[in-house]
Amino acid sequence: MEMKPIRVAFVGNPNCGKTTLFNAVTGSKLKVANWPGVTVEKKEGEAFYEDWKLTVVDTPGIYSLTCYTIEEKVTRQAVMDDTIDVIVNVVDASSLERNLYLTLQLLELGKPVILALNMMDVVMERGMEIDLHRLPELLGNIPVIPVSATKKTGLSVLLHGVVHHYEEGPKGTVVYYGDVLEEKIKKLEQFIGETLLVHGNPRWIAIKL
């Protein structure tokens, strides 16, 4: 039986355990090269879930999608590539607030996004609590999946989430910034769409401005 393909990008802050999770999911069979035009290393691996074959891309660790560094430029180009079907945003669950800045930017891209709460073992050891019911609601009901890259827990649930969310497809804009800001964003969107010759999501560009 032929496997159905999905291309997945792992995106996250530096030191969030993203590459460790990537290695845990894909195993040892990796394809290592450089991103086009730069010397930043590009890693691709494969994972399998039921009748699906997942090609997983490990992007450089970044704090935002603003193109100030080579790493940010590479990751931004990767996640905006039409060949990427699902974004897995890997976050350090023990420093959640800092990590969610990037999450909000990824949600505005209009692609299926899954939040992988890594280092949940650290959260439990420190006696911290994360409301796993409230957090998805605040982020537009995207899948929020607790994992531990070092202990390799939650991996099958993560793969299931990737496949299921891909089949559902993106649900559109999910972040609401309040009436005043939304009105300003809407005006910028209209200006960008009518006046500027740009590629990409006008709302995402408006928010970045």
Buried (B, 14 or more C-beta within 10 A) or exposed (E): EEEEEBBBBBBBBEEBBBBBBBBBBBEEEBEEEEBEEEEBEBBBBBBEBEEBBBBBBBBBBBBBBEBEBBBBBBBBBBBBEEEBBBBBBBBBBBBBEEBBEBBBBBBBBBBBBBBBBBBBBBBBEEEEEBEEEEBBEEBBEBBBBBBBBBEBBBBEBBBBBBBEBBEEEBBEBBBEEEEEEEEEBEEBBEEBEEEEEEEEBBBBBBBBE
